[in-house]
Amino acid sequence: MKELGRTEMKFRSKPWLTKGIRKSIKTKNTLYKESKKRNSPESFQRYKMYRNSLTHVKEKSKKLYDNNLFETNKANAKNVWQGIND
């Protein structure tokens, strides 16, 4: 058995974060580091636009995950509450 790292545990606790979203988070972090290193308004603006669009994508992904969870478990209240508590 393999012990999970801190990052893997964080992503496992949020199943709505897909591989594509995780890759976008890494890109966002790279853009942030670049904007801090260059200290130019253009690079910071590019980072802000990417951050804002990624935030919207993450929110939509979470809503879709929650809706799917409720639709598949609407007959089973125990599973619904387990999903809410997670």
N, C-alpha and C positions, 0 to 999 in steps of 0.2 A: 504494500500500500504506500502511496505517495502522500506526504504531508503538503497541504496547500499553503501557499504563501499568503501574505496579507492582501495583496491585490486580487488574487484569485478568489479569496474568501469574500471580498467586497463585491466582486462581480457575480458570484454565485448567489449572494443574498438579493441581487436585483436581476431577476431573469429576463426582464424586458430590455436589458442592454444587450443588443445583438453584437456579433463580431464586427459588423460594419460601423456600429455606433462606437464601439471600443476603439476601432482604428481612427475614427474621427476625433475622439477624445485625445488620442496621442498626437494627431495633427494639430489640434487646438493648442496643446501644451507646447509643441514645437514652435508654433506661431507666436505664442506668448514669450518664450525665451528669446526668439529672434527680435521681437519688438522691444524687449528690455535691453538687448545688446546694442541694437542700432539706435535706439532712442529717437526715432523719427515718427512724426504724426501719421505718415502713410502706413507704416508697418503696424502701428497700434490700431489704426482704423480697420485694416484688413483683419487683424485679430478679433476686434470687437464684432465685426460683421459675421465672421465665422462662428464665434462664440454664441451670438444671438440665434443664428439659424440652427446651430446644434442644440441649443436649449429647446427650441420649438420641436425639433425632431424627437428629442428625448421625452418631452411631455406627451406628444402624440403616441409614441411607442408605449408609454406607461398606460395611457387611457385605453389603447387597443388591447393590451395585456389584461387589464382589469375587466374590460367588457367581455373578453373571451372567457376569462375565469368565471364570471357570473353566469354567462350563457351556458357553459358546459356543466356547471354545478348548481343550476337553479333548483333542481329537485333535491339536492343534498345540502342541507343547511350546515352540517358539520364541516364539509369541505369549503363552503363559502366563508365561514368564519375563520377557518384555518388560513385561507388565502388573505383575508383582511388582516389578521394578526401578523402574518409574514411581512 
